[in-house]
Amino acid sequence: MAEKHPEQWNKCSPITHSVAKVCMRFWNLLDKPVAQKSIRSNRGIALLLVLTYFVVMSATVVSGFMSSQVSFMIASNVRDDLKAYYKAKSALNLGRLMLTYQYELEADEFFGQRIKRSNFQMYSILDLLMTPFKTGIITVDVPGANHTIASYDLKSAGVDAMGDETGDFNVHVVPEAGRLNINTFYTGVSQEKLYEFCMMMASPEYNDLFDVQSGDVVRGSRMELLAAMIDWVDPDSEKTYITNECKLDAPSGDEASLYVDQRKKYKVKNAKYTTLDELYEVAGFDDDLMEVFGETFTVYPVEKINVNLASAKVLYSALCNAVSSDSASKTSDNRIWACADQTIGTQLFGLAMALEGYQQFVSNPMNLLYLYTVQNETSVIPGVVANGTIIPFRNVAEFYRVVQAMQNDSELIPKFLLYSPTAYLMLGENITRVTSTSLGLSNLTFDTSKLYANITTASPRIFRMTAVGEYAGTQRKLSVVIDFNTTGGKFLYWREY
């Protein structure tokens, strides 16, 4: 050992022999080669680095792929949403174009008088007119049967861009006429207009809705609610006071006092209602009242009640406002009680529901087709309305003739009550038991000058349109209100969703 490593032995020799051997073994360990072990160690580290690289790169690739997929889906959804939006807008523009054509026809030298006499309304056949734009084909079907009389392919005739697009679009049009305008009080309270609102709320059927004070609901009388509705829109700060006879009295107090103890978002607006939903901010107004009266109100400039479109509740208001004071044995100053009285109220509400039923019957082409063909009748009410009529009331005089016919003919009331949606809700199983005799309608008389002053059958000019566009499962809607008193129509309301 000393011969192999003399230098190390010299370093260990001063130590005892046994310890010197241990010392030499230490030096021998230091002299062993380590190159092979270092290479193996480096190979393991390299393999670990390669695996780590593959893992990181795989995660990066997968993440990038998923990110691109998400971006692709987002882009596809945006594309589908954009196409659905423009389909809805196309439906809206087509509907607007067709409604504009109504007034072009009325102004035409040849068609004008015929359109006005028939009271033909373009909005009532808008769905039929929209079909060629979606399919490129005009068809004439037999009503109620799966049979086509005639069909014409516009595309084969050289008309391009008709029926080529995927997806769907349609538009639903509802006239605002036939409702009472609650913004009419913005420029002042007219006693005649006030009567219309009073009469509509006067029926004893609504007694449970008023004078309520339970829990969160605090509501006074009919007149207090109506006064609060007026105070919300009128420009002054004085509290409106209306007597039980629906007569305006001297203002009393601050109108904001109604909102001191109530959790309302606003106090008093003193400006026009923008939407009907603002009624919820009026003191005493809630879901119960909106359910009953919501469909009878509008915030748009409707001046007279259109009897071709009004519901039974609004027709009831017009009848109550025109009933003769002799019928109710009351003076003209107390006309509100003509409908507040149980007997008069029941009579006029029954008549209003029958008029609504008549309106709904004539507005349905299938009813008229069956009447004129299967039953071989020439008129809905022979001797009262014109033969072959296709609209409820051509003029206000015809409306009154139908009222008189229902008063005198005991068979007409039960016949048309069956078509009244309000009658089904109000009367239920008793709907077939109501007749003009049981109601005592022959005892009622009306002031025709007052009736004619408040009603109309003219073409509606303000429409609520809901356009729907669909593409690849995506749907977009546009809800607008258009006033056609302006050429081409003026937008009064626009909402996208």
QUIJO-V145549 format. One record per residue. N is the residue number from 1. RES is the residue in one letter. PSI is psi in whole degrees, -180 to 180 (* if undefined). Layout:
n=N res=RES psi=PSI
n=N res=RES psi=PSI
This chain:
n=1 res=M psi=-37
n=2 res=A psi=-31
n=3 res=E psi=-38
n=4 res=K psi=-34
n=5 res=H psi=73
n=6 res=P psi=-38
n=7 res=E psi=-45
n=8 res=Q psi=-36
n=9 res=W psi=-38
n=10 res=N psi=-35
n=11 res=K psi=-30
n=12 res=C psi=-16
n=13 res=S psi=-33
n=14 res=P psi=-16
n=15 res=I psi=165
n=16 res=T psi=161
n=17 res=H psi=-43
n=18 res=S psi=-39
n=19 res=V psi=-31
n=20 res=A psi=-36
n=21 res=K psi=-42
n=22 res=V psi=-41
n=23 res=C psi=-41
n=24 res=M psi=-38
n=25 res=R psi=-37
n=26 res=F psi=-47
n=27 res=W psi=-36
n=28 res=N psi=-39
n=29 res=L psi=-37
n=30 res=L psi=-26
n=31 res=D psi=-8
n=32 res=K psi=142
n=33 res=P psi=145
n=34 res=V psi=6
n=35 res=A psi=-46
n=36 res=Q psi=-41
n=37 res=K psi=-37
n=38 res=S psi=-40
n=39 res=I psi=-45
n=40 res=R psi=-41
n=41 res=S psi=-42
n=42 res=N psi=-38
n=43 res=R psi=-39
n=44 res=G psi=-40
n=45 res=I psi=-41
n=46 res=A psi=-42
n=47 res=L psi=-40
n=48 res=L psi=-40
n=49 res=L psi=-41
n=50 res=V psi=-44
n=51 res=L psi=-41
n=52 res=T psi=-40
n=53 res=Y psi=-45
n=54 res=F psi=-39
n=55 res=V psi=-47
n=56 res=V psi=-45
n=57 res=M psi=-38
n=58 res=S psi=-45
n=59 res=A psi=-39
n=60 res=T psi=-43
n=61 res=V psi=-46
n=62 res=V psi=-43
n=63 res=S psi=-43
n=64 res=G psi=-40
n=65 res=F psi=-47
n=66 res=M psi=-40
n=67 res=S psi=-41
n=68 res=S psi=-36
n=69 res=Q psi=-44
n=70 res=V psi=-44
n=71 res=S psi=-39
n=72 res=F psi=-43
n=73 res=M psi=-39
n=74 res=I psi=-45
n=75 res=A psi=-40
n=76 res=S psi=-42
n=77 res=N psi=-41
n=78 res=V psi=-42
n=79 res=R psi=-48
n=80 res=D psi=-39
n=81 res=D psi=-40
n=82 res=L psi=-41
n=83 res=K psi=-41
n=84 res=A psi=-39
n=85 res=Y psi=-46
n=86 res=Y psi=-24
n=87 res=K psi=-41
n=88 res=A psi=-41
n=89 res=K psi=-36
n=90 res=S psi=-44
n=91 res=A psi=-41
n=92 res=L psi=-45
n=93 res=N psi=-38
n=94 res=L psi=-44
n=95 res=G psi=-41
n=96 res=R psi=-41
n=97 res=L psi=-45
n=98 res=M psi=-38
n=99 res=L psi=-36
n=100 res=T psi=-35
n=101 res=Y psi=-27
n=102 res=Q psi=-47
n=103 res=Y psi=-23
n=104 res=E psi=-41
n=105 res=L psi=-41
n=106 res=E psi=-30
n=107 res=A psi=-8
n=108 res=D psi=143
n=109 res=E psi=-37
n=110 res=F psi=-49
n=111 res=F psi=-21
n=112 res=G psi=-55
n=113 res=Q psi=-35
n=114 res=R psi=-40
n=115 res=I psi=-44
n=116 res=K psi=-38
n=117 res=R psi=-41
n=118 res=S psi=-16
n=119 res=N psi=36
n=120 res=F psi=136
n=121 res=Q psi=121
n=122 res=M psi=-36
n=123 res=Y psi=-24
n=124 res=S psi=-18
n=125 res=I psi=23
n=126 res=L psi=-37
n=127 res=D psi=-41
n=128 res=L psi=-42
n=129 res=L psi=-24
n=130 res=M psi=-24
n=131 res=T psi=-47
n=132 res=P psi=-32
n=133 res=F psi=-25
n=134 res=K psi=-35
n=135 res=T psi=-22
n=136 res=G psi=10
n=137 res=I psi=134
n=138 res=I psi=124
n=139 res=T psi=148
n=140 res=V psi=112
n=141 res=D psi=158
n=142 res=V psi=120
n=143 res=P psi=129
n=144 res=G psi=3
n=145 res=A psi=150
n=146 res=N psi=64
n=147 res=H psi=134
n=148 res=T psi=126
n=149 res=I psi=-45
n=150 res=A psi=153
n=151 res=S psi=139
n=152 res=Y psi=121
n=153 res=D psi=110
n=154 res=L psi=-35
n=155 res=K psi=-39
n=156 res=S psi=-19
n=157 res=A psi=4
n=158 res=G psi=10
n=159 res=V psi=113
n=160 res=D psi=167
n=161 res=A psi=39
n=162 res=M psi=111
n=163 res=G psi=13
n=164 res=D psi=-24
n=165 res=E psi=144
n=166 res=T psi=171
n=167 res=G psi=-170
n=168 res=D psi=160
n=169 res=F psi=150
n=170 res=N psi=167
n=171 res=V psi=137
n=172 res=H psi=128
n=173 res=V psi=129
n=174 res=V psi=122
n=175 res=P psi=145
n=176 res=E psi=-15
n=177 res=A psi=154
n=178 res=G psi=7
n=179 res=R psi=166
n=180 res=L psi=130
n=181 res=N psi=111
n=182 res=I psi=-12
n=183 res=N psi=0
n=184 res=T psi=-21
n=185 res=F psi=1
n=186 res=Y psi=-37
n=187 res=T psi=8
n=188 res=G psi=159
n=189 res=V psi=113
n=190 res=S psi=133
n=191 res=Q psi=-38
n=192 res=E psi=-42
n=193 res=K psi=-37
n=194 res=L psi=-39
n=195 res=Y psi=-40
n=196 res=E psi=-44
n=197 res=F psi=-41
n=198 res=C psi=-46
n=199 res=M psi=-38
n=200 res=M psi=-32
n=201 res=M psi=-3
n=202 res=A psi=-21
n=203 res=S psi=137
n=204 res=P psi=-17
n=205 res=E psi=-23
n=206 res=Y psi=11
n=207 res=N psi=-37
n=208 res=D psi=-15
n=209 res=L psi=-18
n=210 res=F psi=164
n=211 res=D psi=50
n=212 res=V psi=131
n=213 res=Q psi=87
n=214 res=S psi=124
n=215 res=G psi=-128
n=216 res=D psi=-10
n=217 res=V psi=118
n=218 res=V psi=110
n=219 res=R psi=134
n=220 res=G psi=-148
n=221 res=S psi=176
n=222 res=R psi=-45
n=223 res=M psi=-33
n=224 res=E psi=-40
n=225 res=L psi=-45
n=226 res=L psi=-39
n=227 res=A psi=-39
n=228 res=A psi=-37
n=229 res=M psi=-38
n=230 res=I psi=-44
n=231 res=D psi=-30
n=232 res=W psi=-34
n=233 res=V psi=-27
n=234 res=D psi=154
n=235 res=P psi=-12
n=236 res=D psi=176
n=237 res=S psi=9
n=238 res=E psi=146
n=239 res=K psi=123
n=240 res=T psi=140
n=241 res=Y psi=127
n=242 res=I psi=130
n=243 res=T psi=169
n=244 res=N psi=-17
n=245 res=E psi=12
n=246 res=C psi=40
n=247 res=K psi=138
n=248 res=L psi=134
n=249 res=D psi=177
n=250 res=A psi=139
n=251 res=P psi=150
n=252 res=S psi=109
n=253 res=G psi=-175
n=254 res=D psi=128
n=255 res=E psi=-23
n=256 res=A psi=-14
n=257 res=S psi=-21
n=258 res=L psi=-20
n=259 res=Y psi=10
n=260 res=V psi=-45
n=261 res=D psi=13
n=262 res=Q psi=145
n=263 res=R psi=79
n=264 res=K psi=147
n=265 res=K psi=-38
n=266 res=Y psi=167
n=267 res=K psi=-85
n=268 res=V psi=132
n=269 res=K psi=-42
n=270 res=N psi=42
n=271 res=A psi=171
n=272 res=K psi=147
n=273 res=Y psi=135
n=274 res=T psi=-43
n=275 res=T psi=166
n=276 res=L psi=-25
n=277 res=D psi=-21
n=278 res=E psi=-19
n=279 res=L psi=-26
n=280 res=Y psi=-20
n=281 res=E psi=-11
n=282 res=V psi=138
n=283 res=A psi=124
n=284 res=G psi=-11
n=285 res=F psi=134
n=286 res=D psi=-169
n=287 res=D psi=-37
n=288 res=D psi=-44
n=289 res=L psi=-38
n=290 res=M psi=-38
n=291 res=E psi=-38
n=292 res=V psi=-44
n=293 res=F psi=-7
n=294 res=G psi=-42
n=295 res=E psi=-9
n=296 res=T psi=-8
n=297 res=F psi=156
n=298 res=T psi=157
n=299 res=V psi=7
n=300 res=Y psi=159
n=301 res=P psi=73
n=302 res=V psi=123
n=303 res=E psi=-46
n=304 res=K psi=160
n=305 res=I psi=120
n=306 res=N psi=109
n=307 res=V psi=-12
n=308 res=N psi=-14
n=309 res=L psi=-15
n=310 res=A psi=146
n=311 res=S psi=173
n=312 res=A psi=-35
n=313 res=K psi=-39
n=314 res=V psi=-38
n=315 res=L psi=-38
n=316 res=Y psi=-41
n=317 res=S psi=-45
n=318 res=A psi=-40
n=319 res=L psi=-43
n=320 res=C psi=-38
n=321 res=N psi=-24
n=322 res=A psi=-5
n=323 res=V psi=139
n=324 res=S psi=144
n=325 res=S psi=-26
n=326 res=D psi=-31
n=327 res=S psi=-35
n=328 res=A psi=-1
n=329 res=S psi=38
n=330 res=K psi=160
n=331 res=T psi=163
n=332 res=S psi=-25
n=333 res=D psi=-16
n=334 res=N psi=35
n=335 res=R psi=-22
n=336 res=I psi=-33
n=337 res=W psi=-9
n=338 res=A psi=-36
n=339 res=C psi=-19
n=340 res=A psi=-27
n=341 res=D psi=134
n=342 res=Q psi=-45
n=343 res=T psi=-52
n=344 res=I psi=-41
n=345 res=G psi=-44
n=346 res=T psi=-42
n=347 res=Q psi=-50
n=348 res=L psi=-32
n=349 res=F psi=-38
n=350 res=G psi=-41
n=351 res=L psi=-41
n=352 res=A psi=-40
n=353 res=M psi=-37
n=354 res=A psi=-39
n=355 res=L psi=-38
n=356 res=E psi=-42
n=357 res=G psi=-41
n=358 res=Y psi=-44
n=359 res=Q psi=-46
n=360 res=Q psi=-36
n=361 res=F psi=-49
n=362 res=V psi=-29
n=363 res=S psi=-12
n=364 res=N psi=111
n=365 res=P psi=-32
n=366 res=M psi=-38
n=367 res=N psi=-44
n=368 res=L psi=-39
n=369 res=L psi=-45
n=370 res=Y psi=-41
n=371 res=L psi=-44
n=372 res=Y psi=-21
n=373 res=T psi=-63
n=374 res=V psi=-47
n=375 res=Q psi=-9
n=376 res=N psi=35
n=377 res=E psi=155
n=378 res=T psi=-14
n=379 res=S psi=152
n=380 res=V psi=-44
n=381 res=I psi=95
n=382 res=P psi=136
n=383 res=G psi=-8
n=384 res=V psi=-47
n=385 res=V psi=159
n=386 res=A psi=152
n=387 res=N psi=139
n=388 res=G psi=20
n=389 res=T psi=145
n=390 res=I psi=3
n=391 res=I psi=153
n=392 res=P psi=-59
n=393 res=F psi=120
n=394 res=R psi=-27
n=395 res=N psi=172
n=396 res=V psi=-30
n=397 res=A psi=-38
n=398 res=E psi=-36
n=399 res=F psi=-45
n=400 res=Y psi=-34
n=401 res=R psi=-38
n=402 res=V psi=-39
n=403 res=V psi=-47
n=404 res=Q psi=-40
n=405 res=A psi=-40
n=406 res=M psi=-29
n=407 res=Q psi=-33
n=408 res=N psi=-25
n=409 res=D psi=111
n=410 res=S psi=-17
n=411 res=E psi=-20
n=412 res=L psi=-39
n=413 res=I psi=-56
n=414 res=P psi=-29
n=415 res=K psi=-46
n=416 res=F psi=-18
n=417 res=L psi=-29
n=418 res=L psi=-18
n=419 res=Y psi=4
n=420 res=S psi=118
n=421 res=P psi=-38
n=422 res=T psi=-39
n=423 res=A psi=-39
n=424 res=Y psi=-37
n=425 res=L psi=-38
n=426 res=M psi=-37
n=427 res=L psi=-30
n=428 res=G psi=-128
n=429 res=E psi=-18
n=430 res=N psi=3
n=431 res=I psi=-33
n=432 res=T psi=-8
n=433 res=R psi=-9
n=434 res=V psi=127
n=435 res=T psi=168
n=436 res=S psi=-31
n=437 res=T psi=-46
n=438 res=S psi=-30
n=439 res=L psi=-22
n=440 res=G psi=36
n=441 res=L psi=-25
n=442 res=S psi=-17
n=443 res=N psi=-10
n=444 res=L psi=142
n=445 res=T psi=152
n=446 res=F psi=149
n=447 res=D psi=101
n=448 res=T psi=-31
n=449 res=S psi=-40
n=450 res=K psi=-37
n=451 res=L psi=-50
n=452 res=Y psi=-29
n=453 res=A psi=-22
n=454 res=N psi=-8
n=455 res=I psi=163
n=456 res=T psi=160
n=457 res=T psi=13
n=458 res=A psi=159
n=459 res=S psi=131
n=460 res=P psi=150
n=461 res=R psi=-14
n=462 res=I psi=127
n=463 res=F psi=143
n=464 res=R psi=122
n=465 res=M psi=132
n=466 res=T psi=110
n=467 res=A psi=136
n=468 res=V psi=129
n=469 res=G psi=138
n=470 res=E psi=137
n=471 res=Y psi=124
n=472 res=A psi=43
n=473 res=G psi=-3
n=474 res=T psi=138
n=475 res=Q psi=135
n=476 res=R psi=146
n=477 res=K psi=146
n=478 res=L psi=126
n=479 res=S psi=119
n=480 res=V psi=162
n=481 res=V psi=127
n=482 res=I psi=135
n=483 res=D psi=113
n=484 res=F psi=15
n=485 res=N psi=-19
n=486 res=T psi=136
n=487 res=T psi=127
n=488 res=G psi=-13
n=489 res=G psi=137
n=490 res=K psi=129
n=491 res=F psi=125
n=492 res=L psi=-18
n=493 res=Y psi=142
n=494 res=W psi=129
n=495 res=R psi=136
n=496 res=E psi=137
n=497 res=Y psi=*
